[in-house]
Amino acid sequence: MGVAVNCYWNGIVKKEHNDVVYEGAQMNVLPIKVFHGTTYAGLNEGVELMLEVPSRAGVYCVEIYLEEKPAPLRAEAIALLTKETNDSPQIDNKKVLIWCRRKWEDLNMDCLVKVFQKVGMEELLLDVPFVCKSWYEATLNPKCWQNLIFPENFFAFIDRVRKEYQKEVSITTFIKSMVNRSSRCATTLMLPHCCTEEALEYAAKHCPALRVFGLHGYLSHKNARLIPKMIKNWKNLEVLRLRRAHYIKEIVQQICVHCNNFYQLMLPRSYVWDDVAYTIVSCLPKIKHLFLKGGTIERRNLLMILQRCKELVKLDVRDCFLFDESDGVILELASHVPSFSCQGSTDIDNSEDREVHIGLYQCDAGHLYWDQDVPFDWNFMN
């Protein structure tokens, strides 16, 4: 719906009854297209407004009256700023008022970028750019996109993107566009579970500075085979998070060759069989953090990891199967690990049930056995 905006500014509302009596300047009528909840900035330099126009027949014009008034100081701020002590000078109230009226959009661009680096992808793409022109310009800085963490609820996110931009976009195209925003500066990449083979290869090629790589949910067997080939592109890789151990042996071998700074491996809900455990202790004997929560690991393999990986700082094997949380030998060997967690882990005594459980992980039916993913634990990285 097209709406004309009349903006009256730099004046005072003298009387308001059936109509508005206003003293001040008036801008020309600005015909703009306004949707419910649309942010519009730029009516005049220094003027930013959020217009919410309901979808109602007969609404063709909006009049906005702006009054020039000094920004009031909060009582506690006044008390703090005007407090006189023997060793502090008196505060000039005029200067304080000017300082308090500084606008967010006037914040130094480097400061804005620092702040927006902490903002999630959804807000950075769909909210922040529409606040004002300077915020929009800040979001164009590649440093804002160093942490490419796609939301776990990716389908709801991509639906919102399509609605906001009123444009159909494929998953592959969208992931590529987000990667491009980082201009090869991305240091963290967490891809959605529905990531395509093409998008995965593109991200590997255009994110050479990665330190953290992971995926939400399961990665298909077809896509998992690509990961070992990608590791050589990530010389600075420090953290890898994959749910399911497809090709993990080959991946760990490539990490050993190409990633000298690697210290953390996260394999939630995975089956750590003999070959995988042996590869971990052989190729990553100095690993610091190992996250295997909710997985399946034979007792003998856990013992081998505890015996061979002497520099472990964190080891999380909570809610695992095929060993018991109260196993005295395991607890004794784990005493050298500053942060060791095994709560909820249990053995499966019945041999038939044990074989069925292992079989579910060895085939691609593991995701049927566990229908929920383990959320990415950012605290585990600290």
Wavefront OBJ file of the C-alpha trace (Angstrom):
o trace
v 0.000 0.000 0.000
v 1.480 3.350 -1.010
v 1.385 5.944 1.783
v 2.297 9.639 1.621
v 4.277 10.902 4.634
v 4.051 14.541 5.738
v 6.863 15.318 8.169
v 6.727 18.484 10.267
v 9.999 19.119 12.048
v 12.108 21.524 14.115
v 9.075 23.063 15.769
v 6.498 22.819 18.541
v 2.930 21.537 18.698
v 1.014 24.584 20.030
v -2.446 23.133 20.195
v -4.020 19.786 19.551
v -7.807 19.466 19.452
v -9.640 18.365 16.328
v -6.590 19.395 14.333
v -2.953 20.178 15.034
v -1.661 23.738 15.305
v 2.066 23.531 14.695
v 4.869 26.054 14.478
v 7.886 24.869 12.554
v 9.125 23.649 9.189
v 7.424 21.205 6.869
v 9.124 18.822 4.497
v 7.749 18.002 1.114
v 5.367 15.093 0.844
v 7.413 11.893 0.556
v 5.550 9.085 -1.199
v 6.924 5.819 0.125
v 5.673 2.272 0.294
v 5.064 1.213 3.878
v 4.210 -2.230 5.154
v 3.167 -3.185 8.659
v 6.368 -3.315 10.711
v 8.546 -1.826 7.979
v 11.470 0.240 9.151
v 12.028 3.414 7.152
v 15.040 5.638 7.630
v 15.973 8.722 5.697
v 12.998 11.124 5.830
v 15.626 13.708 6.529
v 19.244 13.494 7.615
v 19.264 12.672 11.296
v 15.604 11.597 11.354
v 14.797 7.901 11.755
v 11.345 6.514 12.258
v 9.629 3.159 12.615
v 6.352 3.324 10.719
v 3.697 0.715 11.362
v 0.723 1.256 9.106
v -2.151 -1.219 9.491
v -3.606 -2.714 6.355
v -6.784 -0.671 6.407
v -8.766 0.726 3.501
v -8.744 4.504 3.264
v -5.303 5.088 4.853
v -3.407 7.167 2.299
v -1.456 9.688 4.349
v 0.531 9.799 7.583
v 1.431 13.063 9.311
v 4.356 13.132 11.712
v 5.024 16.004 14.102
v 8.491 16.257 15.640
v 9.257 18.560 18.548
v 12.721 19.877 19.366
v 13.245 19.292 23.074
v 16.382 18.691 25.178
v 16.822 15.085 26.237
v 16.174 14.750 30.001
v 18.822 13.227 32.202
v 17.902 10.424 34.560
v 17.995 11.540 38.188
v 20.753 9.125 39.162
v 22.857 10.183 36.167
v 22.555 13.837 37.190
v 23.529 12.984 40.751
v 26.550 11.028 39.573
v 27.742 13.532 36.981
v 27.291 16.646 39.122
v 28.690 15.184 42.311
v 31.427 17.447 43.707
v 34.397 15.970 45.505
v 37.754 17.351 46.538
v 39.576 15.627 43.705
v 37.063 15.898 40.852
v 36.200 18.984 38.794
v 32.688 20.322 38.404
v 30.734 18.980 35.418
v 29.464 21.407 32.783
v 25.744 20.547 32.528
v 25.512 21.912 28.981
v 28.236 19.574 27.829
v 26.544 16.696 29.665
v 23.297 17.354 27.835
v 25.063 17.359 24.489
v 26.807 14.098 25.368
v 23.554 12.441 26.477
v 21.834 13.330 23.224
v 24.304 11.511 20.984
v 22.569 9.151 18.625
v 23.208 5.467 18.147
v 23.718 6.012 14.459
v 26.603 8.384 15.253
v 28.527 5.644 17.009
v 31.950 5.015 15.529
v 31.749 2.479 12.691
v 34.428 0.265 14.210
v 32.432 0.126 17.451
v 29.261 -0.801 15.584
v 31.075 -3.600 13.797
v 32.422 -4.912 17.120
v 28.891 -4.990 18.530
v 27.353 -6.609 15.464
v 29.954 -9.370 15.519
v 28.084 -10.652 18.585
v 24.676 -10.587 16.893
v 23.100 -13.739 15.493
v 22.750 -14.287 11.749
v 18.974 -13.819 11.704
v 19.073 -10.453 13.489
v 22.094 -9.303 11.491
v 20.343 -10.046 8.220
v 16.709 -9.200 8.937
v 16.654 -6.661 11.778
v 19.820 -4.606 12.241
v 20.150 -3.265 8.643
v 16.701 -1.666 8.778
v 17.258 0.421 11.903
v 19.161 3.236 10.195
v 21.562 3.934 7.364
v 24.737 3.739 9.462
v 23.719 0.379 10.924
v 22.980 -0.910 7.449
v 26.429 0.225 6.271
v 28.041 -1.452 9.275
v 26.436 -4.795 8.393
v 28.194 -4.661 5.021
v 31.557 -4.954 6.764
v 32.892 -8.530 6.316
v 33.996 -8.558 9.956
v 30.333 -8.693 10.974
v 30.130 -12.038 9.185
v 33.157 -13.748 10.664
v 30.868 -16.060 12.650
v 28.603 -17.732 10.097
v 26.356 -19.642 12.484
v 23.190 -20.662 10.688
v 20.193 -21.000 13.048
v 19.375 -24.528 14.176
v 15.747 -24.000 13.140
v 16.907 -23.292 9.611
v 13.631 -23.827 7.754
v 11.791 -21.256 9.894
v 14.688 -18.858 9.286
v 14.731 -19.294 5.500
v 10.931 -18.892 5.418
v 11.276 -15.534 7.157
v 13.971 -14.489 4.679
v 11.676 -15.321 1.767
v 8.794 -13.375 3.297
v 10.888 -10.321 4.171
v 12.486 -10.082 0.737
v 9.427 -11.430 -1.118
v 11.665 -13.637 -3.180
v 12.151 -17.365 -3.551
v 15.710 -18.449 -2.878
v 17.189 -21.932 -2.856
v 19.089 -23.269 0.146
v 22.290 -23.525 -1.894
v 22.026 -19.954 -3.179
v 21.276 -18.607 0.276
v 24.217 -20.364 1.948
v 26.529 -19.110 -0.792
v 25.296 -15.538 -0.331
v 25.985 -15.670 3.412
v 29.474 -17.059 2.794
v 30.138 -14.249 0.304
v 29.313 -11.633 2.925
v 32.342 -12.725 4.924
v 34.727 -12.028 1.994
v 36.855 -15.045 2.965
v 37.207 -13.751 6.549
v 34.884 -16.257 8.275
v 36.455 -17.954 11.290
v 33.377 -19.903 12.436
v 31.032 -21.858 10.173
v 28.065 -23.836 11.511
v 26.028 -25.133 8.569
v 22.415 -26.385 8.622
v 21.805 -30.117 8.385
v 20.103 -29.616 5.002
v 23.263 -28.125 3.481
v 23.735 -29.341 -0.092
v 26.890 -30.823 -1.552
v 27.397 -27.759 -3.747
v 27.026 -25.339 -0.816
v 29.389 -27.423 1.313
v 32.106 -27.394 -1.339
v 31.618 -23.659 -1.920
v 31.947 -22.893 1.799
v 35.121 -24.964 2.071
v 36.695 -23.087 -0.804
v 35.679 -19.580 0.294
v 36.333 -19.861 4.046
v 40.097 -20.470 4.246
v 40.445 -18.776 7.652
v 38.112 -21.155 9.507
v 38.945 -22.031 13.101
v 35.600 -23.647 13.983
v 33.570 -25.870 11.642
v 30.438 -27.840 12.426
v 26.988 -28.882 11.360
v 23.606 -28.815 13.054
v 22.015 -32.253 12.970
v 23.012 -35.148 10.779
v 25.073 -34.858 7.637
v 24.198 -37.303 4.892
v 26.640 -40.086 4.089
v 27.078 -38.559 0.619
v 28.031 -35.142 1.962
v 30.151 -36.535 4.788
v 32.577 -38.045 2.302
v 33.480 -34.500 1.200
v 34.770 -33.407 4.621
v 38.159 -35.191 4.490
v 38.913 -33.450 1.186
v 38.051 -30.051 2.681
v 40.309 -30.196 5.724
v 43.380 -29.245 3.674
v 41.743 -25.847 2.997
v 41.491 -25.083 6.719
v 45.059 -24.769 8.001
v 43.875 -22.815 11.070
v 41.140 -25.255 12.103
v 40.913 -25.673 15.872
v 37.447 -27.146 16.488
v 35.394 -29.696 14.524
v 31.849 -30.700 15.381
v 30.092 -33.521 13.492
v 27.144 -35.577 14.597
v 27.695 -39.111 13.259
v 31.108 -40.582 12.630
v 30.929 -41.054 8.865
v 34.489 -40.854 7.536
v 35.728 -39.654 10.919
v 38.821 -41.829 10.618
v 39.787 -40.135 7.336
v 38.869 -36.714 8.728
v 41.085 -37.121 11.802
v 43.971 -38.287 9.633
v 43.678 -35.144 7.503
v 43.511 -32.950 10.625
v 46.729 -34.531 11.839
v 48.461 -33.578 8.577
v 47.079 -30.087 7.940
v 45.826 -28.516 11.215
v 48.611 -27.828 13.696
v 46.391 -25.784 16.049
v 43.584 -28.327 16.365
v 42.525 -28.999 19.968
v 38.815 -29.938 20.103
v 36.796 -32.743 18.525
v 33.036 -32.943 19.043
v 31.201 -36.128 17.979
v 27.822 -36.096 19.771
v 25.491 -39.052 19.193
v 28.228 -40.932 17.333
v 29.481 -44.507 17.459
v 33.164 -44.499 18.363
v 34.234 -47.957 17.266
v 37.704 -49.476 17.564
v 39.212 -47.913 14.419
v 37.938 -44.441 15.287
v 39.236 -44.584 18.861
v 42.629 -45.840 17.686
v 42.833 -43.081 15.044
v 42.037 -40.411 17.647
v 44.754 -41.536 20.055
v 47.274 -42.068 17.237
v 46.707 -38.864 15.278
v 45.540 -36.520 18.069
v 47.409 -37.646 21.211
v 47.655 -34.028 22.430
v 43.967 -33.211 21.967
v 42.618 -30.969 24.734
v 38.824 -31.266 24.431
v 36.784 -34.328 23.425
v 32.974 -34.217 23.349
v 31.203 -37.569 22.852
v 27.948 -36.916 24.709
v 25.039 -39.225 23.887
v 27.180 -41.537 21.811
v 28.160 -45.175 21.894
v 31.701 -46.078 22.911
v 33.021 -49.440 24.043
v 34.569 -49.467 27.516
v 37.919 -50.624 26.135
v 37.992 -47.686 23.695
v 37.265 -45.153 26.411
v 40.052 -46.658 28.509
v 42.442 -46.389 25.555
v 41.580 -42.695 25.082
v 42.130 -41.981 28.786
v 45.460 -43.811 28.761
v 46.864 -42.336 25.548
v 45.526 -38.744 25.500
v 47.430 -37.397 28.494
v 46.768 -33.702 27.793
v 42.980 -33.862 27.931
v 41.442 -30.911 29.753
v 37.773 -31.674 29.025
v 36.181 -35.026 28.290
v 32.393 -35.267 28.067
v 30.938 -38.783 27.805
v 27.594 -38.149 29.476
v 24.553 -40.237 28.489
v 26.678 -42.702 26.545
v 26.189 -46.436 26.084
v 28.416 -49.518 26.509
v 30.135 -48.447 29.732
v 28.860 -47.556 33.187
v 29.216 -44.163 34.846
v 30.283 -45.799 38.129
v 33.084 -47.880 36.602
v 35.957 -47.547 39.097
v 38.740 -48.151 36.575
v 37.409 -45.435 34.263
v 37.026 -42.957 37.127
v 40.565 -43.644 38.318
v 42.071 -43.120 34.855
v 39.985 -39.978 34.373
v 41.282 -38.408 37.584
v 43.970 -36.541 35.618
v 41.345 -34.817 33.435
v 40.354 -31.475 35.067
v 36.829 -31.606 33.587
v 35.484 -35.136 33.191
v 31.737 -35.840 32.866
v 30.141 -39.271 32.531
v 26.780 -38.859 34.265
v 23.958 -40.921 32.810
v 26.179 -43.356 30.934
v 25.181 -46.997 31.135
v 26.292 -50.391 29.925
v 24.062 -52.842 28.030
v 24.441 -56.276 29.567
v 22.172 -58.214 27.257
v 24.295 -59.265 24.260
v 21.360 -59.258 21.854
v 20.284 -55.750 22.846
v 23.919 -54.688 22.623
v 24.238 -55.903 19.030
v 20.979 -54.212 18.024
v 22.126 -50.931 19.556
v 25.478 -51.030 17.771
v 23.788 -52.031 14.516
v 21.592 -48.930 14.605
v 24.695 -46.755 14.673
v 26.594 -48.712 12.060
v 23.794 -48.300 9.537
v 22.107 -44.997 8.671
v 19.255 -45.649 11.105
v 20.910 -43.975 14.075
v 18.861 -40.842 13.530
v 15.703 -42.934 13.964
v 16.954 -44.162 17.312
v 17.771 -40.647 18.498
v 15.301 -38.155 17.129
v 16.849 -35.058 18.717
v 20.195 -33.478 18.081
v 22.605 -32.440 20.807
v 22.719 -28.613 20.674
v 26.098 -27.068 20.007
v 27.630 -26.455 23.421
v 29.551 -23.175 23.084
v 30.494 -23.327 26.768
v 32.393 -26.542 26.109
v 34.792 -24.504 23.951
v 35.770 -22.132 26.754
l 1 2 3 4 5 6 7 8 9 10 11 12 13 14 15 16 17 18 19 20 21 22 23 24 25 26 27 28 29 30 31 32 33 34 35 36 37 38 39 40 41 42 43 44 45 46 47 48 49 50 51 52 53 54 55 56 57 58 59 60 61 62 63 64 65 66 67 68 69 70 71 72 73 74 75 76 77 78 79 80 81 82 83 84 85 86 87 88 89 90 91 92 93 94 95 96 97 98 99 100 101 102 103 104 105 106 107 108 109 110 111 112 113 114 115 116 117 118 119 120 121 122 123 124 125 126 127 128 129 130 131 132 133 134 135 136 137 138 139 140 141 142 143 144 145 146 147 148 149 150 151 152 153 154 155 156 157 158 159 160 161 162 163 164 165 166 167 168 169 170 171 172 173 174 175 176 177 178 179 180 181 182 183 184 185 186 187 188 189 190 191 192 193 194 195 196 197 198 199 200 201 202 203 204 205 206 207 208 209 210 211 212 213 214 215 216 217 218 219 220 221 222 223 224 225 226 227 228 229 230 231 232 233 234 235 236 237 238 239 240 241 242 243 244 245 246 247 248 249 250 251 252 253 254 255 256 257 258 259 260 261 262 263 264 265 266 267 268 269 270 271 272 273 274 275 276 277 278 279 280 281 282 283 284 285 286 287 288 289 290 291 292 293 294 295 296 297 298 299 300 301 302 303 304 305 306 307 308 309 310 311 312 313 314 315 316 317 318 319 320 321 322 323 324 325 326 327 328 329 330 331 332 333 334 335 336 337 338 339 340 341 342 343 344 345 346 347 348 349 350 351 352 353 354 355 356 357 358 359 360 361 362 363 364 365 366 367 368 369 370 371 372 373 374 375 376 377 378 379 380 381 382
